[in-house]
Structure formats: C-alpha cells, structure tokens
Amino acid sequence: VSVSSGRAESAARPALSDLLQLSTTGTSSAHVHAGLCTAYGPRISNQDSSICSADWSGASSGCVAGLFAVCDGHGGATISEALPPLLPKTLATAMGAIGD
C-alpha cells in the first residue's frame, strides 16, 4: 500500500506468470494429496522453504501422518533452509519420547 495525497492506494499484484520465480511441488499418499506453490517478485532470491510430506512415517509405526510446514525466511534463508531436514527428525524424536 502506498500513500499519495493523504489517501491509501493499493499496488496491483503482478500475475503469477510475470513473477521472477514460480515453483510448485506436490506429494500424495493413500490418504492425502497435497501441493504447494511459492513465488516471489523483484527480490534477489526466495528466502522461504517448505516441508511437504503426505506419507511421513516419523510419527510412529502403523500411524498415518503427513507433515507440512512453511519455513518463512524473514531476513535471510539460513534458518528456513536448515529447518526442512531437521524438523521431521526432531518431531519424530519428541513424539517417540512422549509415547515411551
């Protein structure tokens, strides 16, 4: 939103096809079908990452679970890029400790 002559004006969002980067991915299991899309405009890079797992076996054996997360890279990609490989393992460990 920009302010001009004392009143707010909304900036038009570009069409997805006009964005610099558009990426999609998807996953499915017997129980879940999921997809995600990420896009960004004039920034140098996309600082966000995601976890999209429809068949996450970290919960416990015999349990049907999916794991989905958006890792928002506010101010940099360091944490958002480190989180996807760590979060599933950390959650599985924590859930195993709860079940014991």
Residue pairs with C-beta under 8 A, 6 or more apart in sequence:
1 8
1 9
1 10
1 11
2 8
2 9
2 11
3 9
14 41
16 22
16 39
19 39
19 40
19 41
20 40
20 41
20 42
20 43
21 38
21 39
21 40
21 46
22 37
22 38
22 39
23 37
23 38
23 39
24 35
24 36
24 37
24 38
25 35
25 36
25 50
25 52
26 33
26 34
26 35
26 36
26 52
27 33
27 34
27 35
27 52
27 53
27 54
27 55
28 34
28 54
29 54
29 55
29 64
29 66
30 55
30 64
31 54
31 64
31 66
32 54
32 55
32 66
33 54
34 52
34 54
34 66
34 68
35 52
36 50
36 52
36 68
38 46
38 48
38 50
39 46
40 46
40 48
45 77
46 73
46 77
47 72
47 73
47 74
47 75
47 76
47 77
47 80
48 70
48 71
48 72
48 73
48 77
48 80
49 71
49 73
49 77
49 80
49 81
49 83
49 84
50 68
50 69
50 70
50 71
50 84
51 67
51 68
51 69
51 71
51 83
51 84
51 87
51 88
52 68
53 66
53 67
53 68
53 88
54 66
55 66
56 65
56 66
56 67
56 88
57 65
58 65
58 67
58 88
58 89
58 91
58 92
58 95
59 65
59 92
59 95
60 95
60 96
60 99
67 87
67 88
67 91
69 83
69 84
69 87
71 79
71 80
71 81
71 83
71 84
72 80
73 79
73 80
73 81
